[in-house]
Amino acid sequence: FQAEDGIRDVERSRGLGDVYKRQQIVNGYPAISYLDKANRDLKYVRATDANGSSWGTPVTVDREGDVGDYCSLQVVNGNPAISYSDGTNNDLKYVRAADANGESWGTPVTVDSEGNVGIYTSLQVVNGHPAICYHSPTGFDLKYVRATDANGDNWGMPVIVDSEGATGWYTSLQVVNGYPAISYLLYIDWDLKYVRATDANGDSWGTPVVVDSEGFVGSYNSLQVVNGYPAISYHDGGTNNDLKYVRATDADGESWGTPVTVDSEGQTGMYTSLQVVKGNPAISYLDYTNYDLKYVRATDSDGDTWGTPLALDSEGDVGSHTFLQVVNGNAAISYYDWTNGNLKFAIYH
């Protein structure tokens, strides 16, 4: 991997690309949803090749008011779809493309408008229908809602998953052993928590588990299934300012192993994104001390030991809002370039 050869500016306009969980493979090519900071619009762009070497023209998906923050991209019933925050009305919104590539988009749907909702959205397909977990600042709750159809045209009633204290920050939704599950931050105590539904649709939920409570932990968390068991990357934001990783000791996530410090060099480990790359867990994240984009991969399939972290981009202030995805067999990361206000994409061979 040569850094300059593997990095692409997806969009160069000043003030673009400040985004959250947003990169997916859409009809064979990588695609990204993101917030246009300058105009406060929700935007989407898809590569014109399987490696992300070149990119198409960005599409403005929603421009009604201050929209697009906390966006999350998934493929829903064959077409790309996005959950996001409507900052003007403090609502949770969802929109799905009218075609498989995302060249044109349907009318956005307001999924939840009860109070101030829609922060830290995470979109997944759960038992065939799109579902979203998110934070409600009104009740300081973790909420979950699932559509009543495969496209997401209509939605059910939101469920309060956890309301103990100020909770539900930095949500990450995945399907774990057949049921939806969420990792998130309990803000009032700064603990990393995890909860799994007791049914395939997410109509009812189990008792939340405190995964790590040593110091100020749990922000910027990312949940994935690693070698059959749920695992989480996250930031230890207290005294240590480290990148951490933890994996459950069972397939449901009822009990968890001892957290591993993956990188402790300076202030590091923000904006984590966890994926399984060539059989082993890997993480992209921000090195806050140097404001570099970093990447690290475990040396085993469980994530018990880790390799040497790599700085993939160090040109200016780069590496926030990372999202790691496997693209054409290789690790690929979309992220924000603060210095130039650009959305960038790097592929690691």
C-alpha positions in Angstrom: 0.0 0.0 0.0 1.3 3.4 -1.0 -0.7 6.1 0.8 -0.8 8.6 -1.9 -1.7 6.0 -4.5 -4.6 4.6 -2.4 -6.3 7.8 -1.3 -9.0 9.6 -3.3 -10.8 12.9 -2.7 -14.4 11.9 -3.1 -15.7 15.5 -3.0 -13.4 18.5 -2.8 -15.9 21.3 -2.0 -15.1 23.1 1.3 -17.1 22.0 4.3 -18.2 18.6 3.0 -18.0 15.1 4.3 -18.6 15.4 8.1 -20.5 12.1 8.5 -21.2 9.1 10.7 -21.9 5.4 9.8 -22.3 5.8 6.1 -20.2 3.5 3.8 -21.6 0.4 2.1 -21.2 -1.7 -1.1 -24.1 -0.6 -3.3 -24.7 -2.8 -6.4 -21.1 -3.9 -6.4 -19.4 -0.5 -5.9 -18.6 1.4 -2.7 -21.0 4.3 -1.8 -21.1 6.9 0.9 -23.9 9.0 2.6 -22.8 12.1 4.3 -23.6 15.6 5.6 -22.8 18.6 3.5 -21.7 20.8 6.3 -21.7 24.0 4.2 -25.4 23.7 3.2 -26.6 21.3 5.9 -27.9 18.8 3.3 -27.9 15.0 3.1 -25.8 13.8 0.2 -24.9 10.5 -1.4 -22.1 9.5 -3.8 -21.2 6.1 -5.4 -18.0 5.0 -7.0 -17.8 4.3 -10.7 -15.7 1.2 -10.2 -15.4 -1.7 -7.7 -12.3 -0.4 -6.0 -13.4 3.2 -5.5 -10.7 4.6 -7.7 -13.1 7.1 -9.3 -16.4 8.5 -8.1 -19.6 9.7 -9.6 -21.4 13.0 -9.2 -22.8 13.5 -5.6 -26.6 13.5 -5.3 -28.4 15.8 -2.9 -30.9 13.4 -1.2 -32.6 15.8 1.2 -32.2 19.6 1.5 -35.3 20.5 3.4 -33.9 22.4 6.4 -30.9 21.3 8.4 -30.8 17.6 7.5 -28.3 14.8 7.1 -26.4 14.7 10.4 -25.9 11.3 12.1 -26.6 9.5 8.8 -26.4 5.7 8.3 -26.4 3.9 5.0 -27.6 0.4 4.2 -28.9 -1.6 1.2 -32.6 -2.2 1.8 -34.5 -4.6 -0.4 -31.9 -4.0 -3.2 -31.7 -0.2 -3.1 -29.6 2.1 -0.9 -31.4 3.7 2.0 -30.3 6.2 4.7 -31.4 7.0 8.2 -30.6 10.5 9.5 -31.4 13.4 11.7 -33.7 16.3 10.7 -32.1 19.0 12.8 -34.7 21.7 12.0 -37.6 19.6 13.4 -35.6 17.4 15.7 -37.0 14.3 14.0 -35.7 10.9 12.9 -36.0 10.5 9.1 -35.4 7.7 6.5 -35.2 7.7 2.8 -34.7 5.0 0.2 -33.4 5.3 -3.4 -35.7 4.5 -6.3 -33.0 2.5 -8.1 -30.3 0.0 -7.2 -27.4 2.5 -7.7 -28.9 5.5 -5.8 -29.1 7.8 -8.8 -32.6 9.0 -7.8 -34.3 9.0 -4.4 -37.8 8.7 -3.0 -39.6 11.0 -0.6 -38.1 11.1 2.9 -40.2 9.5 5.6 -40.5 10.9 9.2 -40.0 7.8 11.3 -40.2 9.4 14.8 -41.2 13.0 15.7 -42.0 12.5 19.4 -39.9 15.2 21.1 -36.3 15.6 20.2 -35.2 12.4 18.5 -32.9 11.0 15.8 -29.4 11.5 17.2 -26.7 8.8 16.6 -28.8 6.8 14.1 -27.7 3.3 13.0 -29.6 1.5 10.2 -29.7 -2.2 9.6 -32.0 -4.8 7.9 -33.6 -6.8 10.7 -35.6 -9.9 9.7 -36.1 -8.6 6.2 -37.2 -5.0 7.1 -35.2 -1.9 7.8 -34.7 -1.0 11.4 -33.0 2.0 13.2 -31.6 2.5 16.7 -31.0 6.0 17.9 -30.8 8.4 20.8 -33.6 10.6 22.1 -32.3 13.7 23.9 -35.8 14.4 25.2 -35.9 11.4 27.5 -32.1 10.6 27.3 -33.2 7.2 26.1 -32.0 4.5 23.6 -34.8 3.8 21.1 -35.4 1.3 18.3 -37.9 1.2 15.5 -38.5 -1.3 12.7 -40.5 -0.8 9.4 -43.6 -2.8 8.8 -42.6 -3.4 5.2 -39.5 -4.4 3.3 -38.8 -1.0 1.7 -39.4 1.2 4.8 -42.5 3.0 3.5 -44.3 2.5 6.8 -42.9 2.2 10.3 -44.0 0.7 13.6 -44.0 2.2 17.0 -40.6 3.0 18.5 -39.5 1.0 21.4 -37.6 2.4 24.4 -34.7 -0.1 24.8 -32.9 1.5 27.7 -33.9 4.5 29.8 -31.6 4.0 32.8 -29.8 7.3 33.2 -28.6 9.4 30.3 -28.1 6.6 27.8 -28.1 5.8 24.1 -25.1 7.8 22.8 -23.0 6.5 19.9 -25.3 3.6 18.9 -24.2 0.7 16.7 -26.9 -1.8 15.5 -26.1 -5.3 14.2 -27.9 -8.6 13.9 -26.3 -10.9 16.5 -27.2 -14.6 16.4 -30.4 -13.9 14.6 -31.7 -11.0 16.8 -30.9 -7.3 16.7 -28.4 -6.0 19.2 -27.0 -2.6 20.0 -23.8 -1.3 21.6 -23.9 2.2 23.0 -22.6 4.7 25.6 -24.2 5.3 29.0 -23.3 8.9 29.2 -24.0 9.6 32.8 -21.5 7.0 34.0 -19.4 6.8 30.8 -19.9 3.0 30.5 -19.9 0.9 27.4 -23.2 -1.1 27.2 -24.7 -3.8 25.1 -28.2 -5.1 24.7 -29.8 -7.8 22.5 -33.5 -8.3 21.6 -35.4 -11.4 22.8 -37.0 -11.8 19.4 -36.0 -11.6 15.7 -37.9 -8.3 15.0 -36.8 -6.4 18.1 -40.3 -6.0 19.6 -38.9 -6.8 23.1 -35.4 -6.5 24.5 -33.3 -8.2 27.2 -31.4 -6.7 30.1 -28.6 -4.4 29.1 -25.1 -5.5 29.9 -22.3 -3.2 31.1 -19.3 -4.4 28.9 -16.7 -2.0 30.3 -16.9 0.5 33.1 -13.2 1.2 33.8 -12.9 5.0 33.5 -14.6 7.0 30.8 -15.2 4.3 28.2 -17.7 3.6 25.4 -17.7 6.6 23.0 -17.2 6.1 19.3 -18.1 2.4 19.6 -18.6 0.0 16.7 -20.3 -3.4 16.9 -19.6 -6.4 14.7 -19.8 -10.1 14.8 -16.3 -11.5 15.0 -15.7 -15.2 14.6 -19.3 -15.9 15.6 -19.4 -13.7 18.7 -20.3 -10.0 19.0 -17.3 -7.6 19.5 -16.9 -3.9 20.0 -14.2 -1.3 19.2 -14.4 1.9 21.3 -12.6 4.9 22.8 -11.3 5.0 26.3 -11.7 8.7 26.7 -10.7 9.2 30.3 -7.2 9.3 31.7 -5.9 6.9 29.1 -7.3 8.2 25.7 -6.7 4.7 24.1 -8.3 2.5 21.4 -9.9 -0.5 23.0 -11.5 -3.7 21.8 -13.6 -6.4 23.5 -15.3 -9.6 22.4 -18.1 -11.6 24.0 -17.5 -15.1 25.3 -20.8 -16.4 23.9 -22.7 -16.0 20.6 -25.5 -13.8 22.2 -23.3 -11.4 24.1 -24.5 -12.3 27.6 -21.0 -12.3 28.9 -17.8 -10.5 27.8 -14.1 -11.0 27.9 -11.4 -8.7 29.2 -11.0 -5.5 27.1 -7.8 -5.2 25.1 -5.9 -2.0 24.6 -5.2 -1.9 20.9 -3.4 1.4 20.6 -2.2 3.7 23.5 0.2 5.9 21.6 -0.7 9.5 22.5 -4.4 10.5 22.5 -6.0 8.0 20.1 -9.0 5.8 19.3 -11.7 8.2 18.4 -14.2 7.6 15.5 -13.6 3.8 15.6 -15.0 1.5 12.9 -14.8 -2.3 13.3 -14.9 -4.9 10.5 -13.6 -8.3 9.8 -10.9 -8.0 7.1 -9.5 -11.2 5.6 -10.6 -13.3 8.5 -9.4 -11.1 11.4 -11.0 -8.1 13.1 -9.6 -4.7 12.0 -10.3 -1.1 13.1 -10.0 2.3 11.5 -9.8 5.3 13.9 -8.4 8.8 14.5 -5.0 9.5 16.1 -6.1 12.7 17.9 -2.5 13.7 18.9 -1.3 13.9 15.3 -4.8 14.1 13.7 -3.9 11.1 11.4 -6.1 8.4 9.9 -5.0 5.1 11.5 -5.7 1.4 10.8 -4.9 -1.7 12.8 -5.7 -5.4 12.2 -5.6 -8.3 14.7 -3.1 -11.1 14.2 -5.8 -13.8 15.1 -9.5 -14.3 14.2 -10.8 -13.4 17.7 -8.8 -10.2 18.3 -6.8 -11.4 21.3 -3.6 -9.9 19.8 -3.1 -7.0 17.4 -0.5 -5.9 14.9 1.2 -2.6 14.6 -1.1 0.4 13.9 -0.5 2.1 10.5 -1.0 5.8 9.7 -2.7 5.7 6.3 -3.1 9.4 5.9 -1.2 12.2 7.7 -1.5 15.0 5.3 -3.0 17.8 7.4 -5.8 17.2 9.9 -7.4 14.0 8.7 -9.1 10.8 10.0 -12.2 11.8 11.8 -15.6 10.1 11.1 -13.9 7.0 9.8 -15.9 4.1 8.4 -14.2 0.8 7.5 -15.6 -1.6 4.9 -14.3 -4.5 2.9 -14.2 -3.3 -0.8 -13.3 -5.9 -3.4 -11.5 -8.0 -0.8 -9.5 -5.1 0.7 -9.9 -2.8 3.7 -11.3 0.6 2.6 -12.0 3.6 4.7 -14.0 6.8 4.1 -13.2 9.7 6.4 -13.1 13.5 6.8 -10.3 15.8 5.9 -10.6 18.8 8.3 -7.9 20.8 6.8 -9.5 21.0 3.3 -13.1 20.2 4.3 -13.1 17.2 1.9 -14.6 13.7 2.0 -11.9 11.2 1.4 -11.6 7.5 0.6 -8.5 5.2 1.1 -8.1 1.6 0.1 -5.4 -0.6 1.8 -4.0 -3.5 -0.3 
